[in-house]
Amino acid sequence: GQPLGPRRLSLKPVPKLPDTEAFLQEALVKVKKQARGYLAPELCFQAVRAATERPFAEGVRRERELFGVLLSSGQARALQYAFFAERAVRRWATPGGASWSSAAPQPVRKAAVIGLGTMGRGIVTSLVKANIPVVALEQDLEYLNKGRKAVMLLLEREAMKMEGGAQTLDFHNSAHFQFTVDFDLLHDVDLVIEAVFENMALKKEIFHKLSKICKPEALLCTNTSALNIDEIASATSRPQQVIGTHFFSPAHVMRLLEIIYGRHTSPTAIATAMQLAKALKKVGVVVGNCFGFVGNRMMFPYVQQAVFLVEEGSRPEAVDQVLKDFGFKIGPFRMSDLAGLDVGWRSRKEQGLTGPSLPAGTPARQRHGQRYSPLPDLLCQQGRFGQKTARGWYQYEKAGGRIATPDPWLHNFLSQYRDTHGIETRFIDQEEILERCLFSLINEGFAILAEGIASGPEHLD
């Protein structure tokens, strides 16, 4: 029987902070830093600010105005598109007529991961977080112990993030989680993910071994970023069970999982890989088989343009900054340092673009009649592999360090390189950086669609 008046929040005065202005300023800086490029968080901040400064009715009116701005914004349209696109990719189809509506997945009760490098560690962590029992395999004890340490560290970090949440992470249970160098322990797993480095001969050797040891219905997955799925499958007696599961680095964080079907991959295998993506809380996207598939194939020309820009007079930090300001979380050079420059180098050697297999007299800046920049190769020859060696396109405080600072050595190296090749340094503005990097990426996307490697624009996006 009490009157409602005094309980109505809108009638109560807003409590004053001793230094409201300073507090709000600090909050705004934080919001801008965390939500770089996003409209909504900043406008939310403005709405809260209006509530502290104006009477209730005016504050509500201001909030409505701000909401109106967002409602009609390009960002709102893009986010709505992304929301529906992410759901549309669950409805996959292949040119051969297999599709999500008719294929049923096999259960995955136990999985294995081969190789405990950067990718393997992240994949093991993802599986453990999804409560899937996992066997982790390495080639020898030294690598196994190193990998085990790194995985445990990742899992401890993940467990700390989840603390206080409903589920806890139990990763000390040996029935759930074992490390081994013995291939025979994989005889009863439902699914194997191979995550060794990008070398075709090595992958084929492993797949040959797996097709002898694993049970006939086990799914054999390769975490390759560019290699031909059909060629890998040719080393097995069951190409219908072979599929590409391309995780993105760091694998326990990145939500995208590219699922690549080969010529013989069965619809059941595709459905099982999609089901796995869901269990790992990742977005699985089914794509066809070509060099680099979709993600990396679009990335190649994007990174290539970034390197050309540096060749012509820009600096890595300038290119990265323009792309960060546009809204990317990380620029191409920081990304390259993070992934490791040696990964691309190994791939270019395999393709015969660089290294000893290149015919004598090949011009330094041309391959197969196309413009080519040897800059990343030259950095690798100097042992500059990025973050892990404390030197790459940037310098870091220590090996494995995360704080990137521009490197005077590199600037000097670039100007010597330009002198050697007679390239005149010129000023390159932000617009040119943005257009050259993005348009080359977008154009590659159109080529992928035209070839039927992806079944719709949502899959690319």
N, C-alpha and C positions, 0 to 999 in steps of 0.2 A: 504493500500500500504506500510505498514512498513515491514522491513526485520524480519524474524523469529528468527534469531540468538540470540539477547539479551533476548528473552523471553524463550529460551529453558532452562528448569530447570537444565538439566544435565551439562550445561556449567557454571552454577553459582557456586561460591565457597560455601562450607558448612559453615554457620556462626559458629564461635567458642564460646563456653561458657567459662567463666573464669576458671571453674573447671570441665571440661568435664569428666575427669577420675572419680572424686568423685561422680558426678551425675550418671554416668553409673553404678558404683559399687552399689550405693544405689538402682537404678532401678532393677538391677539383683537380689538383696536380696529380693525385693518386689515380683518380678515375681516368684522366686523360692518358696516363701512362699505361694503365691496365687495359683500357679499351681503345687502343690507338685506332683512329679511323672510323670507329663506330659512333653513329649518331645517338642511339637510344640511351646509353648510360649517361651521356652528358646532359641530355634533356631531362632525364630522371633527376639528375642532380639539380637542375634549374627549378624543377617543380618543388623539390624539397626546400630549396632556398626560398622560393616564393612563400612557402608555408611558414617560414620563420619570420618573414618580413612584413606580411600583409594579413589583413583580417581573413577569416576562414572563407567567406564567399568569394573574395577576390583570388585567394590561393587556388580554389577549385576551378575558377574561371581560367586562370593562367595554366593550370594543369591540362584543362580541356584544349586550350590553344596549342600547347606543346604536343599533345597527342595527335591533334589534327595535322601538324607538320609531319609527324612520323608516319601517320596513316597513308599519306599520299607520296611518301618518299620512295626513291629508287631502291634504297636499302631494304625497306619493308618488303617490296616486291621480290627483291633478290632472296631474302631470307625465307619468304613463303615458298618461292620456287625451290630453294635448297631443301626445305622441309619435305616437300612432296617428291622431289627427285630422289631423296634418300630412301623413300618408301617404294618408289617406282622400280628401283634397281633390284628389289627382291623378286620381281616378276621377270625372271630372265628367260631368254630363248636363244637357241643357236640356229644358224642357217640350215642345219641338217634336220630341223624339226623337233629337236628335244626342247622341253620347256618346264618351267616350275610347276605347271598345273598337272603334269603327268608323271614326273619323276619323284620317287620317294627316297629319302636318305637312309643310310645304314646307321645303326647306333655306334657312337665312339665311346667305348668304356675305358680304353687305355690307349695312350699315344706314345710315340717316341720322337726324339729330336736328335739328329746327327749333326755334330759340329757345335762347339760352344764358343764361337767367336761372338762379336757384337750382336749379330742377328739371332744366332741360336740362343743366346742368354735371354734376350727379350722374348723370344717365342716360348721358351720353357717357363718364364715368369708368367706369361699370359695364360698358359695351360694350367699352371698351379692355381692361379687366381680364379680360374673357371672350375676348379675342383675336378679336373680330369687327371687321373693318375698318369704319371709320365716317367719314361726311361730316357735319361740323357746319355748320349754316347760320344766319346772322343777317340782319337786314334791312339793316344798313348797316355800313360799316367800323369806325366808332367802337364800336358794340356788339360787333362781331366780335372786335376786339382786346381789349376788356375781358373778353369771355367766354373768349378763348383763354388770357389770363393766368391767369384764375381756374381753368380746367380744368387747366393745366399745374401749378399749385400743388397742386391736389387729387391729381393723379397722382404728383407727387413725394412727397407724404405717404404715399400708398398704397404706392409703391415702397419707401419706408423701412420700412413695416410688414412688407413681404414679404421684406426683405433676409435672407439666410441661409436662406431657404426654397428649395425645389427650383426653383420657377419665378421668373423675373425679369420685370420689366415693361418692355417695349420700346415707348415711346410717342413716340419721335422719328423713327419711320420714316414718311415721307410717303405711301408706298404704302398704309400701314395706316390713315392718320389725316390727314384734311385739313379745313381751315376755308375756308368760302367764303360769298359773298353771292349766288352764281349758282344759281338754281333748276335750270337745265338740267343741272347736274352730278348731279342725282338720277335721271337717265333709266335707269340700270342697277341701282339698289339693289333688294334683295329686300323691304325693309321700311323704312318711315319712321315715326318717332315724333315727333309734333308736341307741343311743350312750351311754347307761347306762353301768355300769361296768359289768365285765364278770361273771354273775351269771345266770345259766339256769332258775331257778325258777322265778326270777324277769323278765327276758326277755319274758318267756312264758306268764306271767301275763299281761305284756304290750301288747303283740301281740294279746292276747285274747280280750283285751279291744279295740284295734285298729280295729279288724275285725268287731266289733259291730258299731263303730263310723264312720269309713272312708267310702267314697263312694265305691261301689263294684269294680270299675276299678282302684282304687288307688293302687299304688305299695308300698309294705311294705318291707323296707330294714333294715337289721341289720348290724351295724358296729361291728361285732365280730371278734376277731383275731384267734379264734380256735374252737368255739363251733359248734355243729352239726346243720346245717341249717334245715334239715328235722325235727329234734325234735322241733325246734322253730316254724316251719311252722305248726306242728301238733296241736298247740294251737289255730289255726285260722280256719275259715270256707272257706278259699281260698288259699290253699297252692301253687296254680299256680302263685299267686301274690307275693310270698315271695322270697326274694333274699338276698344274702350277699353282702354288699358293704364295704369292709375292707379298710379304710383309714389308712395311716401310719403317725405316729406322727413326727413333728407337721403337722396337716392335711391341713393347708392352705399353706404349703410350699412344702411338698413332692408330687412329680408328679405321683407316682404310686397309682392306685386304683384297688384293687383285687376284681373281681366280681365273686361271687360263686353261682352256680346254684344248687338247690336241686333236689330230685327225681321228684318233680312235677312242678318245675319252668317252666313257659311258655316261648317260644321263644320271644314273645313280651316283656316280663319282662326283658329278657337278653338284647334285643336290646335297650330298654328304659334306662337301667343302663349304657350301652355303650355310648348312646347319652348324658347322664348326664356327664359322664367322659369327653367327648369332650367339653361340655359347660363349665365345670370347668377347662378346659385346663390341664386335667390330662391324663395319659396313662392308659386306662382301659384294664385289662387282664382277660379274662374269664377262670375260672378254676373250677375243680370239688370239691366235698365236702369230706373232710377227716379231721382228727384232725390237726389244724394248717394250713390247705390248702397248699399253696406253700411257700409264703414268710416266715411265722413263722416256718413252718415245717422244712425248710432248716436252719433256724436260731437256732433252738433248739440244734442240735448236735454241731454247731459252738460255741455257748456260753458255752455249756456243756464241750467241750474240753478246752476252755479258763479257766474255773473254775478248771478242773482237773490239768491243768498246774500250777495253783496257789497253789493247794493242794500239789503238788509234789516239790515245791520250788521256783517257779517264783513269781513275784509280779504283781498286776493288771497293774501298770504303764508300766512295761516292756512288757507285752503282748500287751497292747494297742499301744505302740510305734512301735513294729514290724509290726503290721497290718496297722498302719498309714503310715509307711515308704513304705509299699507295695503299698499303694494307696487308702486305705479306708479313708473316711472323718473323721471317728471316730472309736475308738476301741470298743470291746464288753463291757468293764467295764464302760467306759464313757457313752456308749449307754444305758446300763442297768440303770445307775444313772439318766440319762435324762428321760427315760420312766417311772421310778419308780420301785423299787425292789418289791413293794407290788403287782404289777400286776401279775408277774410270781408266786409269793407266793400264791395268791388267786387261781390261776389256778391249782397249784400243790396240794393245799388242796382239791379242787373240784375233782381232779383225785385220791385222796386218797394216794398221794405219801408222804405227810407229814401232821402233825397236829393230832388232837385227834382221827380221824377215823382210824389211823394206828394201826394194831394189836400189842399188847405188845410183846416185844422180837424181833421186826424187827431189823436187824443189821443196824447201823447208815449209813453205806456206801454201802448199797445194796437195790434195789427195784426190784421186779419181776425178780429176777435172773440176773439183770444188775447192773453194777457199778453206784453208785449214790453219788453225793456230797451234804451234807446238809449245806454247807457253806452259800449259799444265804438265806436259811431258818433261820439260826442262826443270820445273820445280821438283818433280818426282826424282829426277836424276840427282838432284842435290839432297835427296833424303827428306824433302819437305812434304810430309804426308798429311799435314793439317794438325788438328787438336792433339792427336795422340803423340806427335813428335814435337809439340810445342811451336812448330813453325809450319806455315802453309802459305795461304794468301795473306794471313795475318801472323802476328807473333802472340804467344800465350805465356802466362807467368811460369808454367811448368808443363811437362808432358801430361796430357790429359786435362790440362787446365781449361777453364771456361771463359776467362776474360780475354777477349780479343782486342789487341791494339794494333793500329797501323804500323807497318814495319818499314823503317827507312831503308833497310837492305833491299827490300823488294822494289821500292820506288827507284832506287839506284839501278837495280837489275833491269827494270822496265825501260829506263832511258837508254841503257847500253844496248838492249835488245832492239829498240827503235832505231838507234844509230846503225847497228849492224845491218838491218834490213831496209834502211833508207825510208823509214816511216816518219812523216812530219807530225810532231805532236800538235793536236789542235784542241780547242776548248769544245767540250760536248755538253749541251744543256740537258736539263732534266727531262724535257719532253722527248728528246731523241732517245734517251736511255729507256724511258718507259715504253715508247712505241716499238723500238727495235726488239726489246725483250718479249713484250706481250704479244705483238702481232705474229712473231715467228712461232710462238707457242700455240696461238689460236689457229693459225693456218695449218699447223701439223695436225691439230684436232680435226679440222675439216677433212684432211687427207685420210685420217683413220676411219672417219664415218663413211667416206666415199668407198673405202675398201671393204666395208662391212666387218671390220675388226671389232667395233663396238656397235651395239644394235640401236642405240639412240643417243641423242645429245646429253640426256641425264646421266648416262653411264660415264661419259667423259667428265662432266662437271663434278 
